[in-house]
Amino acid sequence: MTGNTDKNLFGTFTYWKRSDSHFDLVRAHLYPLWVTKNLPQWKEEAERQMKWASLGNASIAVDEPELSALLIKA
């Protein structure tokens, strides 16, 4: 995907990120991306799935409760 990132912060959430030997508590800062083009291939396509969804459906699909709450509130 390519596009333009909004300068206004959408929100933040924390989650536990797993590494090979331990977990780290991470705070993520979210900024909207205004998509201008979908790419047929991208760097992490073997590791990630891309799917368009409404905010309501996305809030159900994500594993992180704080991220889900942000999507519901939007």
Distance bins in CASP14 RR format, pairs under 12 A and 6 or more apart:
PFRMAT RR
TARGET T0000
AUTHOR 0000-0000-0000
RMODE 2
METHOD distances of the structure
MODEL  1
1 33 1 0 0 1 0 0 0 0 0 0 0
1 34 0 0 0 0 0 1 0 0 0 0 0
1 35 1 0 1 0 0 0 0 0 0 0 0
1 36 0 0 0 0 1 0 0 0 0 0 0
1 37 1 0 0 1 0 0 0 0 0 0 0
1 38 1 0 1 0 0 0 0 0 0 0 0
1 39 1 0 0 1 0 0 0 0 0 0 0
1 40 0 0 0 0 0 1 0 0 0 0 0
1 41 0 0 0 0 0 1 0 0 0 0 0
1 42 1 0 0 1 0 0 0 0 0 0 0
1 43 0 0 0 0 0 1 0 0 0 0 0
1 44 0 0 0 0 0 1 0 0 0 0 0
1 45 0 0 0 0 0 1 0 0 0 0 0
1 48 0 0 0 0 0 1 0 0 0 0 0
1 50 1 0 0 1 0 0 0 0 0 0 0
1 51 0 0 0 0 0 1 0 0 0 0 0
1 52 0 0 0 0 0 1 0 0 0 0 0
2 33 0 0 0 0 1 0 0 0 0 0 0
2 34 0 0 0 0 0 1 0 0 0 0 0
2 35 1 0 0 1 0 0 0 0 0 0 0
2 36 1 0 1 0 0 0 0 0 0 0 0
2 37 1 0 1 0 0 0 0 0 0 0 0
2 38 0 0 0 0 1 0 0 0 0 0 0
2 39 1 0 0 1 0 0 0 0 0 0 0
2 40 0 0 0 0 0 1 0 0 0 0 0
2 42 0 0 0 0 1 0 0 0 0 0 0
3 31 0 0 0 0 0 1 0 0 0 0 0
3 32 0 0 0 0 0 1 0 0 0 0 0
3 33 1 0 1 0 0 0 0 0 0 0 0
3 34 1 0 1 0 0 0 0 0 0 0 0
3 35 1 0 1 0 0 0 0 0 0 0 0
3 36 1 0 1 0 0 0 0 0 0 0 0
3 37 1 0 0 1 0 0 0 0 0 0 0
3 38 0 0 0 0 0 1 0 0 0 0 0
3 39 0 0 0 0 0 1 0 0 0 0 0
4 31 0 0 0 0 0 1 0 0 0 0 0
4 32 0 0 0 0 1 0 0 0 0 0 0
4 33 1 0 0 1 0 0 0 0 0 0 0
4 34 1 0 1 0 0 0 0 0 0 0 0
4 35 0 0 0 0 1 0 0 0 0 0 0
4 36 1 0 0 1 0 0 0 0 0 0 0
4 37 0 0 0 0 0 1 0 0 0 0 0
5 29 0 0 0 0 0 1 0 0 0 0 0
5 30 0 0 0 0 0 1 0 0 0 0 0
5 31 1 0 1 0 0 0 0 0 0 0 0
5 32 1 0 0 1 0 0 0 0 0 0 0
5 33 1 0 1 0 0 0 0 0 0 0 0
5 34 1 0 0 1 0 0 0 0 0 0 0
5 35 0 0 0 0 0 1 0 0 0 0 0
5 36 0 0 0 0 0 1 0 0 0 0 0
6 29 0 0 0 0 0 1 0 0 0 0 0
6 30 0 0 0 0 1 0 0 0 0 0 0
6 31 1 0 1 0 0 0 0 0 0 0 0
6 32 1 0 1 0 0 0 0 0 0 0 0
6 33 1 0 0 1 0 0 0 0 0 0 0
6 34 1 0 0 1 0 0 0 0 0 0 0
6 35 0 0 0 0 0 1 0 0 0 0 0
7 29 0 0 0 0 0 1 0 0 0 0 0
7 31 1 0 0 1 0 0 0 0 0 0 0
7 32 0 0 0 0 1 0 0 0 0 0 0
7 33 0 0 0 0 0 1 0 0 0 0 0
7 34 0 0 0 0 0 1 0 0 0 0 0
8 29 0 0 0 0 0 1 0 0 0 0 0
8 30 0 0 0 0 0 1 0 0 0 0 0
8 31 1 0 0 1 0 0 0 0 0 0 0
8 32 1 0 0 1 0 0 0 0 0 0 0
8 34 0 0 0 0 0 1 0 0 0 0 0
9 28 0 0 0 0 0 1 0 0 0 0 0
9 29 1 0 0 1 0 0 0 0 0 0 0
9 30 1 0 0 1 0 0 0 0 0 0 0
9 31 1 0 0 1 0 0 0 0 0 0 0
9 32 0 0 0 0 1 0 0 0 0 0 0
9 70 0 0 0 0 0 1 0 0 0 0 0
10 28 0 0 0 0 0 1 0 0 0 0 0
10 29 0 0 0 0 1 0 0 0 0 0 0
10 30 1 0 1 0 0 0 0 0 0 0 0
10 31 1 0 1 0 0 0 0 0 0 0 0
10 32 1 0 1 0 0 0 0 0 0 0 0
10 33 0 0 0 0 1 0 0 0 0 0 0
10 34 0 0 0 0 0 1 0 0 0 0 0
10 55 0 0 0 0 0 1 0 0 0 0 0
10 67 0 0 0 0 0 1 0 0 0 0 0
10 70 1 0 0 1 0 0 0 0 0 0 0
10 71 0 0 0 0 1 0 0 0 0 0 0
10 73 0 0 0 0 0 1 0 0 0 0 0
10 74 1 0 0 1 0 0 0 0 0 0 0
11 27 0 0 0 0 0 1 0 0 0 0 0
11 28 0 0 0 0 1 0 0 0 0 0 0
11 29 1 0 0 1 0 0 0 0 0 0 0
11 30 1 0 1 0 0 0 0 0 0 0 0
11 31 0 0 0 0 1 0 0 0 0 0 0
11 32 0 0 0 0 1 0 0 0 0 0 0
11 66 0 0 0 0 1 0 0 0 0 0 0
11 67 0 0 0 0 1 0 0 0 0 0 0
11 69 0 0 0 0 0 1 0 0 0 0 0
11 70 1 0 1 0 0 0 0 0 0 0 0
11 71 0 0 0 0 0 1 0 0 0 0 0
11 73 0 0 0 0 1 0 0 0 0 0 0
11 74 0 0 0 0 1 0 0 0 0 0 0
12 26 0 0 0 0 0 1 0 0 0 0 0
12 27 1 0 1 0 0 0 0 0 0 0 0
12 28 1 0 0 1 0 0 0 0 0 0 0
12 29 1 0 1 0 0 0 0 0 0 0 0
12 30 1 0 0 1 0 0 0 0 0 0 0
12 31 0 0 0 0 0 1 0 0 0 0 0
12 64 0 0 0 0 0 1 0 0 0 0 0
12 66 0 0 0 0 1 0 0 0 0 0 0
12 67 0 0 0 0 1 0 0 0 0 0 0
12 69 0 0 0 0 0 1 0 0 0 0 0
12 70 0 0 0 0 1 0 0 0 0 0 0
13 25 0 0 0 0 0 1 0 0 0 0 0
13 26 0 0 0 0 1 0 0 0 0 0 0
13 27 1 0 0 1 0 0 0 0 0 0 0
13 28 1 0 1 0 0 0 0 0 0 0 0
13 29 0 0 0 0 1 0 0 0 0 0 0
13 30 1 0 0 1 0 0 0 0 0 0 0
13 59 0 0 0 0 0 1 0 0 0 0 0
13 62 0 0 0 0 1 0 0 0 0 0 0
13 63 0 0 0 0 0 1 0 0 0 0 0
13 64 1 0 0 1 0 0 0 0 0 0 0
13 65 0 0 0 0 1 0 0 0 0 0 0
13 66 1 1 0 0 0 0 0 0 0 0 0
13 67 1 0 1 0 0 0 0 0 0 0 0
13 68 0 0 0 0 1 0 0 0 0 0 0
13 69 1 0 0 1 0 0 0 0 0 0 0
13 70 1 0 0 1 0 0 0 0 0 0 0
13 71 0 0 0 0 1 0 0 0 0 0 0
13 73 0 0 0 0 0 1 0 0 0 0 0
14 23 0 0 0 0 0 1 0 0 0 0 0
14 24 0 0 0 0 0 1 0 0 0 0 0
14 25 1 0 0 1 0 0 0 0 0 0 0
14 26 1 0 0 1 0 0 0 0 0 0 0
14 27 1 0 1 0 0 0 0 0 0 0 0
14 28 1 0 0 1 0 0 0 0 0 0 0
14 29 0 0 0 0 0 1 0 0 0 0 0
14 30 0 0 0 0 0 1 0 0 0 0 0
14 64 0 0 0 0 1 0 0 0 0 0 0
14 65 0 0 0 0 1 0 0 0 0 0 0
14 66 1 0 0 1 0 0 0 0 0 0 0
14 67 0 0 0 0 1 0 0 0 0 0 0
14 69 0 0 0 0 0 1 0 0 0 0 0
14 70 0 0 0 0 0 1 0 0 0 0 0
15 23 0 0 0 0 1 0 0 0 0 0 0
15 24 0 0 0 0 1 0 0 0 0 0 0
15 25 1 0 0 1 0 0 0 0 0 0 0
15 26 1 0 1 0 0 0 0 0 0 0 0
15 27 0 0 0 0 1 0 0 0 0 0 0
15 28 1 0 0 1 0 0 0 0 0 0 0
15 30 0 0 0 0 0 1 0 0 0 0 0
15 62 0 0 0 0 1 0 0 0 0 0 0
15 63 0 0 0 0 1 0 0 0 0 0 0
15 64 1 0 1 0 0 0 0 0 0 0 0
15 65 0 0 0 0 1 0 0 0 0 0 0
15 66 1 0 0 1 0 0 0 0 0 0 0
15 67 1 0 0 1 0 0 0 0 0 0 0
15 68 0 0 0 0 0 1 0 0 0 0 0
15 70 0 0 0 0 0 1 0 0 0 0 0
16 22 0 0 0 0 1 0 0 0 0 0 0
16 23 1 0 1 0 0 0 0 0 0 0 0
16 24 1 0 0 1 0 0 0 0 0 0 0
16 25 1 0 1 0 0 0 0 0 0 0 0
16 26 1 0 0 1 0 0 0 0 0 0 0
16 27 0 0 0 0 0 1 0 0 0 0 0
16 28 0 0 0 0 0 1 0 0 0 0 0
16 63 0 0 0 0 0 1 0 0 0 0 0
16 64 0 0 0 0 1 0 0 0 0 0 0
16 65 0 0 0 0 0 1 0 0 0 0 0
16 66 0 0 0 0 0 1 0 0 0 0 0
17 23 1 0 0 1 0 0 0 0 0 0 0
17 24 1 0 1 0 0 0 0 0 0 0 0
17 25 1 0 0 1 0 0 0 0 0 0 0
17 26 1 0 1 0 0 0 0 0 0 0 0
17 27 0 0 0 0 0 1 0 0 0 0 0
17 28 0 0 0 0 1 0 0 0 0 0 0
17 63 0 0 0 0 0 1 0 0 0 0 0
17 64 0 0 0 0 0 1 0 0 0 0 0
18 24 0 0 0 0 1 0 0 0 0 0 0
18 25 0 0 0 0 0 1 0 0 0 0 0
18 26 0 0 0 0 0 1 0 0 0 0 0
18 63 0 0 0 0 0 1 0 0 0 0 0
19 25 0 0 0 0 0 1 0 0 0 0 0
19 26 0 0 0 0 0 1 0 0 0 0 0
25 64 0 0 0 0 0 1 0 0 0 0 0
25 66 0 0 0 0 0 1 0 0 0 0 0
26 64 0 0 0 0 0 1 0 0 0 0 0
26 66 0 0 0 0 0 1 0 0 0 0 0
26 67 0 0 0 0 0 1 0 0 0 0 0
27 64 0 0 0 0 0 1 0 0 0 0 0
27 66 0 0 0 0 1 0 0 0 0 0 0
27 67 0 0 0 0 0 1 0 0 0 0 0
28 62 0 0 0 0 0 1 0 0 0 0 0
28 64 0 0 0 0 1 0 0 0 0 0 0
28 66 0 0 0 0 1 0 0 0 0 0 0
28 67 1 0 0 1 0 0 0 0 0 0 0
28 70 0 0 0 0 1 0 0 0 0 0 0
29 67 0 0 0 0 0 1 0 0 0 0 0
29 70 0 0 0 0 0 1 0 0 0 0 0
30 58 0 0 0 0 0 1 0 0 0 0 0
30 62 0 0 0 0 0 1 0 0 0 0 0
30 64 0 0 0 0 0 1 0 0 0 0 0
30 66 0 0 0 0 0 1 0 0 0 0 0
30 67 1 0 0 1 0 0 0 0 0 0 0
30 70 1 0 0 1 0 0 0 0 0 0 0
30 71 0 0 0 0 1 0 0 0 0 0 0
30 73 0 0 0 0 0 1 0 0 0 0 0
30 74 0 0 0 0 1 0 0 0 0 0 0
32 55 0 0 0 0 0 1 0 0 0 0 0
32 70 0 0 0 0 0 1 0 0 0 0 0
32 71 0 0 0 0 0 1 0 0 0 0 0
32 74 0 0 0 0 1 0 0 0 0 0 0
33 50 0 0 0 0 0 1 0 0 0 0 0
35 50 0 0 0 0 0 1 0 0 0 0 0
35 52 0 0 0 0 1 0 0 0 0 0 0
38 45 0 0 0 0 0 1 0 0 0 0 0
38 50 0 0 0 0 1 0 0 0 0 0 0
38 51 0 0 0 0 0 1 0 0 0 0 0
38 52 0 0 0 0 1 0 0 0 0 0 0
39 45 0 0 0 0 1 0 0 0 0 0 0
39 50 0 0 0 0 1 0 0 0 0 0 0
40 50 0 0 0 0 0 1 0 0 0 0 0
41 50 0 0 0 0 0 1 0 0 0 0 0
42 48 0 0 0 0 1 0 0 0 0 0 0
42 49 0 0 0 0 0 1 0 0 0 0 0
42 50 1 0 0 1 0 0 0 0 0 0 0
44 50 0 0 0 0 1 0 0 0 0 0 0
49 61 0 0 0 0 0 1 0 0 0 0 0
50 58 0 0 0 0 0 1 0 0 0 0 0
51 57 0 0 0 0 1 0 0 0 0 0 0
51 58 0 0 0 0 1 0 0 0 0 0 0
51 61 0 0 0 0 1 0 0 0 0 0 0
51 62 0 0 0 0 0 1 0 0 0 0 0
52 58 0 0 0 0 1 0 0 0 0 0 0
52 61 0 0 0 0 0 1 0 0 0 0 0
53 59 0 0 0 0 1 0 0 0 0 0 0
53 60 0 0 0 0 1 0 0 0 0 0 0
53 61 1 0 0 1 0 0 0 0 0 0 0
53 62 0 0 0 0 1 0 0 0 0 0 0
53 71 0 0 0 0 1 0 0 0 0 0 0
54 60 0 0 0 0 1 0 0 0 0 0 0
54 61 0 0 0 0 0 1 0 0 0 0 0
54 71 0 0 0 0 1 0 0 0 0 0 0
54 72 0 0 0 0 0 1 0 0 0 0 0
54 74 0 0 0 0 0 1 0 0 0 0 0
55 61 0 0 0 0 0 1 0 0 0 0 0
55 62 0 0 0 0 0 1 0 0 0 0 0
55 67 0 0 0 0 0 1 0 0 0 0 0
55 68 0 0 0 0 0 1 0 0 0 0 0
55 69 0 0 0 0 0 1 0 0 0 0 0
55 70 0 0 0 0 1 0 0 0 0 0 0
55 71 1 0 1 0 0 0 0 0 0 0 0
55 72 1 0 0 1 0 0 0 0 0 0 0
55 73 0 0 0 0 1 0 0 0 0 0 0
55 74 1 0 1 0 0 0 0 0 0 0 0
56 62 0 0 0 0 0 1 0 0 0 0 0
56 67 0 0 0 0 0 1 0 0 0 0 0
56 68 0 0 0 0 1 0 0 0 0 0 0
56 69 0 0 0 0 0 1 0 0 0 0 0
56 70 0 0 0 0 0 1 0 0 0 0 0
56 71 1 0 0 1 0 0 0 0 0 0 0
56 72 1 0 0 1 0 0 0 0 0 0 0
56 73 0 0 0 0 0 1 0 0 0 0 0
56 74 0 0 0 0 1 0 0 0 0 0 0
57 68 0 0 0 0 0 1 0 0 0 0 0
57 71 0 0 0 0 1 0 0 0 0 0 0
57 72 0 0 0 0 0 1 0 0 0 0 0
58 64 0 0 0 0 0 1 0 0 0 0 0
58 67 0 0 0 0 1 0 0 0 0 0 0
58 68 0 0 0 0 1 0 0 0 0 0 0
58 69 0 0 0 0 0 1 0 0 0 0 0
58 70 0 0 0 0 0 1 0 0 0 0 0
58 71 1 0 1 0 0 0 0 0 0 0 0
58 72 0 0 0 0 1 0 0 0 0 0 0
58 74 0 0 0 0 1 0 0 0 0 0 0
59 65 0 0 0 0 1 0 0 0 0 0 0
59 66 0 0 0 0 0 1 0 0 0 0 0
59 67 1 0 0 1 0 0 0 0 0 0 0
59 68 1 0 1 0 0 0 0 0 0 0 0
59 69 1 0 0 1 0 0 0 0 0 0 0
59 70 0 0 0 0 1 0 0 0 0 0 0
59 71 1 1 0 0 0 0 0 0 0 0 0
59 72 1 0 1 0 0 0 0 0 0 0 0
59 73 0 0 0 0 1 0 0 0 0 0 0
59 74 0 0 0 0 1 0 0 0 0 0 0
60 67 0 0 0 0 0 1 0 0 0 0 0
60 68 1 0 0 1 0 0 0 0 0 0 0
60 69 0 0 0 0 0 1 0 0 0 0 0
60 71 0 0 0 0 1 0 0 0 0 0 0
60 72 0 0 0 0 1 0 0 0 0 0 0
61 67 0 0 0 0 0 1 0 0 0 0 0
61 68 0 0 0 0 1 0 0 0 0 0 0
61 71 0 0 0 0 1 0 0 0 0 0 0
62 68 1 0 1 0 0 0 0 0 0 0 0
62 69 0 0 0 0 0 1 0 0 0 0 0
62 70 0 0 0 0 1 0 0 0 0 0 0
62 71 1 0 0 1 0 0 0 0 0 0 0
62 72 0 0 0 0 0 1 0 0 0 0 0
64 70 0 0 0 0 1 0 0 0 0 0 0
64 71 0 0 0 0 1 0 0 0 0 0 0
65 71 0 0 0 0 0 1 0 0 0 0 0
65 72 0 0 0 0 0 1 0 0 0 0 0
66 72 0 0 0 0 0 1 0 0 0 0 0
66 73 0 0 0 0 0 1 0 0 0 0 0
67 73 0 0 0 0 0 1 0 0 0 0 0
67 74 0 0 0 0 0 1 0 0 0 0 0
68 74 0 0 0 0 0 1 0 0 0 0 0
END
